[in-house]
């Protein structure tokens, strides 16, 4: 097939850019011809710096500037792909989807990372109606998102897939070297909270769970690495109030793919104390580095965990519930090597090759009008 993939791509930061780059490679490996239509910017620079390097010359699309959409339309008409595949994670993208579909006349599949924005807006229902008028079909990465789509837009074709595993890239340090560089004890348990720090991701829940966790394992360390969307001083104050200064290390700022290997190499498990979720690339990053996860029972997170084999699911999203789940991890810590075959099996089942094969078949069906 000839596929136009409209999405953020590196050097724009974030999980969706990385996802799309790997998807593009997997579709090409499958034998498809993929035209990337990259964004130059998603949001105004005074709100957030989303760029991690020099942008390519063909990155002209600016989400908040409709005049830039005209160039993308010209580009798509000249390339004349069989289908448009658009990455979607916020209602802010719905007008762009509508314009691209109507003015190019090319059938469109929307790859839904989320149907609703993590921080909902009053105009979200309107944006969903606009999206329904734009799309010819939907790809989702979890059953949770598919159920939401089926309830809101039940008439369009829908393919439920999964979030593939992110394999470790580049040279991965040893546990000993990683802990030495991060000034961590070689033998104490280490938990990692990784990625963007936003309210819905529940870092405060994890911090409030720490006192109960430390009563059973006083040497445990929590490492937090990622860009803070909220003022990091709020979390520093909470750490101080809870008396966690010797057990919590904060590394605020965007973490490159190369540096992320250091944090994952140093950890025993990855924590996701989310208040809400659809799916999470952090789970797939953890599995890619051979680590189990500890998650809350929200959204699609439980779908990604085989309890006792690849991780643990808390009973609820409270600090107490999450502390109990961490306690289960600590009780099983000596047996973590026995979990590796289950994590390896998950990595094989949820590969990019498997994703591209299923997605490609669905795209062919929609492009043919079936």
DAZI-V508476 format. One record per pair of residues at least 12 apart in sequence whose C-alpha atoms are under 10 Angstrom apart, sorted by the first residue. I is the first residue (numbers start at 0). J is the second residue. If there is no record, write none. Layout:
# DAZI-V508476
i: [I:I]
j: [J:J]
This chain:
# DAZI-V508476
i: [0:0:0:0:0:0:0:0:0:0:0:0:0:0:0:1:1:1:1:1:1:1:1:1:1:1:1:1:1:2:2:2:2:2:2:2:2:2:2:2:2:2:2:2:2:2:2:2:2:3:3:3:3:3:3:3:3:3:3:3:3:3:3:3:3:3:3:4:4:4:4:4:4:4:4:4:4:4:4:4:4:4:4:4:5:5:5:5:5:5:5:5:5:5:5:5:5:5:5:5:6:6:6:6:6:6:6:6:6:6:6:6:6:6:7:7:7:7:7:7:7:7:7:7:7:7:7:7:8:8:8:8:8:8:8:8:8:8:8:9:9:9:9:9:9:9:9:9:10:10:10:10:10:10:10:10:11:11:11:11:11:11:11:11:11:11:11:11:12:12:12:12:12:12:12:12:13:13:13:13:13:13:13:13:13:14:14:14:14:14:15:15:15:15:15:16:16:16:17:17:17:18:18:18:18:18:18:18:19:19:19:19:20:21:21:21:21:22:22:22:22:22:22:23:23:23:24:24:24:25:25:25:25:25:25:25:26:26:26:26:26:26:26:27:28:28:28:29:29:29:29:29:30:31:31:32:32:33:33:33:34:34:34:34:34:35:35:35:36:36:36:36:36:36:36:36:36:36:37:37:37:37:37:37:37:37:37:38:38:38:38:38:38:38:38:38:38:39:39:39:39:39:39:39:39:39:39:40:40:40:40:40:40:40:40:41:41:41:41:41:41:41:42:42:42:42:43:43:43:43:47:49:51:51:57:57:58:59:60:62:62:62:62:63:63:63:64:65:65:65:68:68:68:69:69:69:71:71:72:72:72:72:72:73:73:74:75:75:75:75:76:76:76:76:77:79:79:79:80:80:80:81:81:81:81:81:81:81:81:82:82:82:82:82:82:82:82:82:82:82:83:83:83:83:83:83:83:83:83:83:83:83:83:84:84:84:84:84:84:84:84:84:84:84:85:85:85:85:85:85:85:85:85:86:86:86:86:86:86:86:87:87:87:87:87:87:87:87:87:87:88:88:88:88:88:88:88:88:88:89:89:89:89:89:89:89:89:89:89:89:89:89:90:90:90:90:90:90:90:90:90:90:90:90:90:90:91:91:91:91:91:92:92:92:93:93:93:93:93:93:93:93:93:93:93:94:94:94:94:95:95:95:96:96:96:96:96:96:96:96:97:97:97:97:97:97:97:98:99:100:100:100:100:101:101:105:105:106:106:106:106:106:106:106:106:106:107:107:107:107:107:107:107:107:108:108:108:108:108:108:108:108:108:108:108:108:109:109:109:109:109:109:109:109:109:109:110:110:110:110:110:110:110:111:111:111:111:111:111:111:111:111:112:112:112:112:112:112:112:112:112:113:113:113:113:113:113:113:113:113:113:113:114:114:114:114:114:114:114:114:114:114:115:115:115:115:115:117:117:117:117:117:117:117:118:118:118:124:127:127:127:128:128:130:131:131:131:131:131:131:132:132:134:134:135:135:135:135:135:135:135:136:136:136:136:136:136:136:136:136:136:137:137:137:137:137:137:137:137:137:138:138:138:138:138:138:138:138:138:139:139:139:139:139:139:139:139:139:140:140:140:140:140:140:140:140:140:140:140:141:141:141:141:141:141:141:141:141:141:141:141:141:142:142:142:142:142:142:142:142:142:143:143:143:143:143:143:143:143:143:144:144:144:144:144:144:145:145:145:145:145:146:147:156:156:156:156:157:158:158:158:158:158:159:159:160:160:160:160:160:160:161:161:161:161:161:161:161:161:161:162:162:162:162:162:162:162:162:162:162:163:163:163:163:163:163:163:163:163:163:163:163:163:163:163:163:164:164:164:164:164:164:164:164:164:164:164:164:164:164:164:164:165:165:165:165:165:165:165:165:165:165:165:165:165:166:166:166:166:166:166:166:166:166:166:167:167:167:167:167:167:167:167:167:167:167:167:168:168:168:168:168:168:169:169:169:169:170:170:170:171:171:171:171:171:171:171:171:172:172:172:172:172:172:173:173:173:173:174:174:174:174:174:174:174:175:175:176:176:176:177:177:177:177:177:177:177:178:178:178:178:178:179:180:180:180:181:181:181:181:181:182:183:183:183:183:183:183:183:184:184:184:184:185:186:186:187:187:187:187:187:187:187:188:188:188:188:188:188:188:188:188:188:188:188:188:189:189:189:189:189:189:189:189:189:189:189:189:189:189:190:190:190:190:190:190:190:190:190:190:190:190:190:190:190:190:190:191:191:191:191:191:191:191:191:191:191:191:191:191:191:191:191:191:192:192:192:192:192:192:192:192:192:192:192:192:192:192:192:192:193:193:193:193:193:193:193:193:193:193:193:193:193:193:193:193:193:194:194:194:194:194:194:194:194:194:194:194:194:195:195:195:195:195:195:195:195:195:195:195:195:196:196:196:196:196:196:196:196:196:196:196:197:197:197:197:197:197:198:198:198:198:198:198:199:199:199:199:199:200:200:200:200:200:200:201:201:201:201:201:201:201:201:201:202:202:202:202:202:202:202:203:203:203:203:203:203:203:204:204:204:204:204:204:204:204:204:204:204:205:205:205:205:205:205:205:205:205:205:205:205:206:206:206:206:206:206:206:206:206:206:207:207:207:207:207:207:207:207:207:208:208:208:208:208:208:208:208:208:208:209:209:209:209:209:209:209:209:209:209:209:209:210:210:210:210:210:210:211:211:211:211:211:211:211:212:212:212:212:212:212:212:212:212:213:213:213:213:215:215:215:216:216:217:217:218:218:219:219:219:219:220:220:220:220:220:220:221:221:221:221:221:221:221:221:221:222:222:222:222:222:222:222:222:222:222:222:223:223:223:223:223:223:223:224:224:224:224:224:224:224:224:224:225:225:225:225:225:225:225:225:226:226:226:226:226:227:227:227:227:228:228:231:231:231:231:234:235:235:235:259:260:260:263:263:263:263:263:263:264:264:264:264:266:266:266:266:267:267:267:267:267:267:267:267:267:268:268:268:268:268:268:268:268:268:268:268:268:268:269:269:269:269:269:269:269:269:269:269:269:270:270:270:270:270:270:270:270:270:270:270:270:271:271:271:271:271:271:271:272:272:272:272:272:272:272:272:272:272:272:272:272:272:273:273:273:273:273:273:273:273:274:274:274:274:274:274:274:275:275:275:275:275:275:275:276:276:276:276:276:276:277:277:277:277:278:278:278:278:278:278:278:279:279:279:279:282:282:282:282:282:283:283:283:283:285:285:286:286:286:286:286:286:286:286:287:287:287:287:288:288:288:289:289:289:289:289:289:289:289:289:290:290:290:290:290:290:290:291:291:291:291:291:291:291:291:291:291:291:291:291:291:292:292:292:292:292:292:292:292:292:292:293:293:293:293:293:293:293:293:293:293:293:294:294:294:294:294:294:294:294:294:294:295:295:295:295:295:295:295:295:295:295:296:296:296:296:296:296:296:297:297:297:297:300:301:303:304:304:305:305:305:307:307:307:307:307:307:308:308:308:308:308:308:308:309:309:309:309:309:309:309:309:309:309:310:310:310:310:310:310:310:311:311:311:311:312:312:312:313:313]
j: [26:27:29:30:31:32:33:80:81:82:359:360:362:363:366:27:30:31:32:33:34:78:79:80:81:82:83:363:366:23:26:27:31:32:33:34:35:78:79:80:81:82:83:84:107:359:362:363:366:23:32:33:34:35:36:74:75:78:79:80:81:82:83:84:85:105:107:19:20:22:23:33:34:35:36:37:80:82:83:84:85:86:108:110:19:34:35:36:37:38:60:71:83:84:85:86:87:96:109:110:18:19:20:35:36:37:38:41:60:84:85:86:87:110:19:20:35:36:37:38:39:40:41:58:60:62:85:86:20:21:23:35:36:37:38:39:50:54:58:37:38:49:50:51:52:53:54:55:39:49:50:51:52:53:54:55:37:38:39:40:41:48:49:50:51:52:53:54:48:49:50:51:52:253:254:255:49:50:51:194:195:226:253:254:255:194:195:279:280:281:86:87:88:112:280:37:38:86:165:256:280:86:162:163:164:165:280:351:35:37:85:86:35:163:165:351:355:163:351:352:354:355:358:35:351:355:351:352:355:350:351:352:353:354:355:356:351:352:354:355:356:358:359:355:352:355:356:352:353:355:356:359:359:355:359:80:81:80:83:84:74:75:78:80:83:57:58:84:57:58:59:60:71:74:75:83:84:85:54:55:56:57:58:59:60:61:71:54:55:57:58:59:60:61:62:67:71:54:55:56:57:58:59:60:61:62:67:54:58:59:60:61:62:63:64:60:61:62:63:64:91:92:61:62:63:64:61:62:63:64:228:253:253:255:71:74:71:71:72:91:92:94:95:91:92:95:95:94:95:98:95:98:99:98:99:102:99:103:98:99:100:102:103:102:103:103:99:102:103:105:102:103:104:105:103:103:104:105:105:106:366:105:106:107:362:363:365:366:367:104:105:106:107:108:135:362:363:365:366:367:96:99:100:103:105:106:107:108:109:134:135:362:366:96:106:107:108:109:110:134:136:137:138:362:99:107:108:109:110:111:134:137:138:108:109:110:111:112:113:138:109:110:111:112:113:114:115:116:130:139:109:110:111:112:113:114:115:116:117:111:112:113:114:115:116:117:118:119:120:123:126:127:113:114:115:116:119:120:122:123:124:125:126:127:129:130:116:120:122:123:126:126:129:130:123:125:126:127:128:129:130:131:132:133:134:126:129:130:133:129:130:133:108:109:129:130:131:132:133:134:126:129:130:131:132:133:134:133:133:132:133:134:135:132:133:135:366:133:134:135:136:362:365:366:367:368:133:134:135:136:137:362:365:366:133:134:135:136:137:138:156:157:361:362:365:366:130:131:133:134:135:136:137:138:139:157:136:137:138:139:140:158:358:137:138:139:140:141:144:145:148:159:138:139:140:141:144:162:277:278:279:139:140:141:143:144:145:147:148:276:277:278:126:127:130:139:144:145:147:148:151:277:127:144:147:148:277:197:198:199:200:275:276:277:197:198:199:151:148:151:152:151:152:152:148:151:152:153:154:155:152:155:155:156:154:155:156:157:365:366:368:154:155:156:157:158:361:362:364:365:366:152:155:156:157:158:159:361:362:365:156:157:158:159:160:161:358:361:362:157:158:159:160:161:162:277:278:358:158:159:160:161:162:163:277:278:279:299:354:158:159:160:161:162:277:278:279:298:299:300:302:303:158:159:160:161:277:278:298:299:302:159:276:277:278:297:298:299:300:302:159:276:277:278:298:299:157:158:159:160:277:159:277:361:364:365:369:361:357:358:360:361:362:357:358:349:353:354:355:357:358:278:299:302:303:349:350:351:353:354:278:279:280:282:283:303:349:350:351:354:280:282:283:284:287:345:346:347:348:349:350:351:352:353:354:355:280:281:282:283:284:285:286:287:288:345:346:347:348:349:350:351:280:281:282:283:284:285:286:287:288:346:349:350:351:283:284:285:286:287:288:289:346:350:351:256:257:259:260:263:264:284:285:286:287:288:289:256:257:259:260:287:288:256:257:258:260:257:260:261:257:258:259:260:261:263:264:288:260:261:262:263:264:265:260:261:264:265:261:262:263:264:265:266:267:264:265:261:264:265:260:261:262:263:264:265:266:261:262:264:265:266:265:261:262:265:222:248:261:262:265:248:219:220:222:246:248:265:266:218:219:220:265:265:218:219:216:217:218:219:220:266:267:216:217:218:219:220:221:265:266:267:268:328:329:332:218:219:220:221:222:246:247:262:263:265:266:267:268:269:219:220:221:222:223:247:262:263:265:266:267:268:269:270:292:293:325:220:221:222:223:224:248:262:263:265:266:267:268:269:270:271:285:292:205:221:222:223:224:225:249:262:263:266:268:269:270:271:272:281:222:223:224:225:226:250:254:259:262:263:269:270:271:281:282:284:285:223:224:225:226:227:251:252:253:254:259:280:281:223:224:225:226:227:228:229:251:252:253:254:281:223:224:225:226:227:228:229:230:231:251:252:225:226:227:228:229:273:227:228:229:273:274:275:272:273:274:275:276:271:272:273:274:275:276:271:272:273:274:275:295:316:317:318:223:234:270:271:272:273:274:233:234:237:238:272:273:318:271:272:273:274:316:317:318:319:320:321:322:221:270:271:272:273:316:317:318:319:321:322:325:221:234:237:238:241:243:247:272:318:322:237:238:241:243:317:318:319:321:322:241:272:317:318:319:320:321:322:323:325:221:238:241:242:243:246:247:318:319:321:322:325:241:242:243:318:319:322:318:319:321:322:323:325:326:318:319:321:322:323:324:325:326:329:243:246:322:326:326:329:330:326:329:245:246:245:246:245:246:247:329:243:245:246:247:248:266:243:245:246:247:248:249:266:269:270:246:247:248:249:250:262:263:265:266:269:270:247:248:249:250:251:262:270:248:249:250:251:252:253:254:259:262:249:250:251:252:253:254:255:259:250:251:252:253:254:250:251:252:253:251:252:249:250:251:252:249:247:248:249:284:284:288:284:285:287:288:289:290:285:288:289:290:285:288:290:291:285:289:290:291:292:328:329:332:335:285:286:289:290:291:292:293:310:325:328:329:332:335:281:282:284:285:286:290:291:292:293:294:310:282:285:291:292:293:294:295:310:311:321:324:325:292:293:294:295:300:312:321:293:294:295:296:297:312:313:315:316:317:318:320:321:322:294:295:296:297:298:300:316:317:295:296:297:298:315:316:317:295:296:297:298:299:300:316:295:296:297:298:299:300:297:298:299:300:297:298:299:300:301:302:303:298:299:300:303:294:300:303:304:310:303:345:346:349:309:342:309:310:339:341:342:343:345:346:342:343:345:346:342:343:346:309:336:338:339:340:341:342:343:346:309:310:335:336:338:339:342:304:305:306:307:308:309:310:311:328:335:338:339:341:342:304:305:306:308:309:310:311:312:325:328:306:309:310:311:312:313:321:324:325:327:328:310:311:312:313:314:315:316:321:324:325:311:312:313:314:315:316:317:320:321:324:311:312:313:314:315:316:321:312:313:315:316:312:313:345:342:345:341:342:345:327:328:331:335:338:341:335:337:338:339:340:341:342:335:337:338:339:340:341:342:343:344:345:324:327:328:335:338:341:342:324:325:327:328:324:325:327:325:327]
